[in-house]
Amino acid sequence: MFQIPDWTFEFHGHKCPAMPMGLRARAAVFNALNVERTGDSALPALVDLSDDHCATCCGDGIKVITGCIFGEGNIIPELSDSFVFSLLLLPNGFMVLV
């Protein structure tokens, strides 16, 4: 069973169900594609979320598991009314949507 490290809630700032939801969604993508966290631009995350509190919490979960951060430009936010997470694999160009 997937265990959520305690430090992820410290990073996020509070306990809520949305942050682990983003973390688990991205973990499912990693497992399906047999890839691991790189923390660099090799696996950019495209995050299509609304701007409400729950959605931004979900985005933090994605940041935790991927190592993607806004400062590196490898997490790309798009505002919408949906919850869609994409993982783009470079240089082969594969993309998975969750």
Secondary structure, DSSP 4 states (H G I P E B T S, - for coil): -----THHHHHHSS--SHHHHHHHHHHHHHHHHT-----STTS-EEEEE-SSHHHHHHHHHHHHHH---GGGT-EEEEE-SS-EEEEEETTTTEEEE-
